Amino acid sequence: MEKRKILIADDEERIVRLVSDFLNAAGYETVSAPDGEQALELFNSMSEELSLAIIDIMMPGIDGWALTKEIRKTSNIPIIMLSARAEEFDLLTGFESGIDEYVTKPFSPAVLVKRVEALIRRSLGRQNDTVPENKGLFVDEAAFAAFVDGNRLELTLKEFELLAYLSNNSGRVLTRDQLLNAIWGYDYAGDTRTVDSHIARLRTKLGDYGAAHLKTIYGMGYKLER
């Protein structure tokens, strides 16, 4: 069985070596770049082969946020942002640029491997090619796929999890805190503006359906009307 490839973009050689060693031991193949420009070149040359990217924020040339945005123009592969910075601004900017997970340094390499495994497993589940015929919104949680009028939506994992939760609670007003805890967990260090930015992107990706059915309940939260 061919090993799944993971791109590591970090200018700290010891971090690249540490992460690579643990991922290689877990059965993955890694490719690395010491700055954002080389990472983008690597990604463009082998995007179809990559299963996930681990990206540092502060790198020479293109930083991690800009690199993530460039990758998101053509790909929805899972992205983990790895950084010593844990300020609210950094987390919000990371999620707004399209990352799926934010891991702060120092970190446990073993836990990072488990996050990689979970993200890849979910990503593979989204590749089910079945397109339903029914109109409106269809969320297939088993396949990690969502459709509007039979057209597949290109969502990041957090966007999909948010949509699935809203769908499972359709008709109910959900507060920002409820959504934050349900999707990001009680130990998440950011605040509810993360929810707002994800809702805004989700509504855009849903198109006319989002404009008509994903409602902002001012002073309270959000509601998905089916």
N, C-alpha and C positions, 0 to 999 in steps of 0.2 A: 504493500500500500504506500502510495506516495506521501511523503511528509508534507504537512501544511506549512507554508512559509509565512514568517512574521517579519515586518519591517521595524527596526529600532532606530529612531533618530534622536541622538543625544551626543553632546560634545564632551561628556565625561567618560573617558575610556573605561574606567573601573566599573561604572554603572552598566555600560554596554556589555562588558565582559561578564559581570555578575548575572544580568538578566539573560544573556545568551546561554550561559552555562546551565541555568535552571530550566530554560525552555528546551534546550537541546536534550537535557536529561529526561524531559517529559515527552520527547518524541517529535518535537517541532524542529524546523529548519529556520535559521535566522539570517537576515541580511541587515547590515547596519550602515549608517551614514553619520559623520561628525557635525553636520550642519544642515540647515533647512534646504538649501539649494541642491546639495547632493542627494538628500532624501527625496526631493521632488523628482529629480532625474531618475532615481531608482524606481520610484513609484510609477512614473510614466512608462518606463521600459518594461515593467513586469507586473502591471496592475492586475492582469487576469490571473496571475499566479499567487497573489497575496491574499491571505485570509484575515489579517488583522495588522494594525499599526500601533506602535507604542511611541509616543512623541513627547519630547521635553519642550517646555515653553521657551526658555532662554537659550537660544543657539545663535551662532554667527550667521549673518545673512538673513535669511527668512526665518522668523521666529515660529514657535509652535502653533500659535493661533492662525497666522497667515498660511502656514503649511496645511493645517486642517481645512481651511476654507478652500484651498486649491484642490485638495483631494476630494472634498465634498462636491465639487463641480461635476465630477464624472463617476464617483463611486460612493457606495453606502457601506463599505467594509467597516467593521467595528474599529473604533479608535479609542485608545486609552491615553490620557494625558498624564505624564509623569513629571512632577515638579517639586522643588523645595518650597515653592511659594504656595501659601494656603490662605491668602487674603480673599475676602468675598468677591472682590473685583475679578481676581484671577479665575475663580470657579465659574462665575457668571459668564465671563468672556469665553471661557473654554466651552461651556455648554451652548452658548449662543453661536459659536463657530461650528458646532456639530459633533462634538465628542460624545462618547457613550459612558465613559467612566473617568474619574479624576482621582489619581493616586498621589499622595504627598510623600516626599522623601523626609526622613528615612522610612523604608517600607519593608515588609516581609516578602522576599522573593517567592516563597512557597505560596503565600496568599495571592500574589500577583499571577502566578501560574494558574491558580484556580479561577481567577477572574477571566483570564484569557480563555480557558476551557469553556466557561459558561457563556461568554460572549460569542465564541465561534459556534458553539452548539446552537444557540438561539439564531445566529445568522444563517446557519445551514438550514434550519427549520423554515426560514422565510423564503427559501428558494423553491418551494413547491410550485409547480407550473399550472396547477388547476385554476382556471378562471371561472368563477360562478356566473350564472346567468341572471340572478336576481338583481333588481334595481335597488338604488339607494346604497347604504353602507353595509358592507359585509366584512366582519372581522373573524379571521380564522386563527385562533390562538394556538392551536396545535401546530400549525405550519408557520406561525409568526408572519402572517400575510394579511393585508387589508386591501379592500377593493371598494371603489365607488362606481356604481353602474357597470360593473364588470371590468373596470380598469384598475390595474394594480397601482397602489400608492408606493412611492419610494420614500420610506421612512427610516430614520435611525432607530436603534433599539429603544431608546428612551421615549421617542415620539410614539412608537408602536405601543409600548407598555402604557403610556398615558392614554392613548386612544382606546385601548382595550378596557382600561379601568373605567373611562367615561362611558363606554358602550355598555359595560356590564351594570352600570348604575344610571342608565339613561332615564331622563325625566327627573332625576334628583339633583338638587343644587349641592355641589361639592365645594367646600372651602379650599382656599389655597393650602392651608396647613394639612387638610386631609389628603390632598393630592401629593403634597411634598412627602408626607410620611409614607403613603402607599407606594410611591414610585421610587423615591430616593432613600427612604428609610429614616428611622428616628435619629440615627447618629449622623445624618448628613449635616455638614458644617455651614452650608449656604442658607439663603433665605428664600422667601416666597417669590421673589422676582425671577428666580429660575423657572418657576411654574409659568409665570406670565410670558416669558420669552418662548418657552416651548409651545404654549397654547397659540401664540401668534404665528409661529412657523407651521404648526399643525393646521390651523385654520386656512392658511395660505395654500398648503398642499391639498387640502380637501376641496379647494376651489369653491364653486357655487354651493356645494353641499355644506361646506364649512360655514360660509356666510349665512346660510339659512338656518342651520341646525346647531352649530356650536355657539352657545350664547354666553355672554358675559353678564352676570347678575351683579350689578354694581353694589359695592359694600359687602358682598358676600363671597362670590366665587364664580364658578362656571357650571354650565349644565349642557348636556348633549340631548337634543330632542330628536327622537326617531320618527 
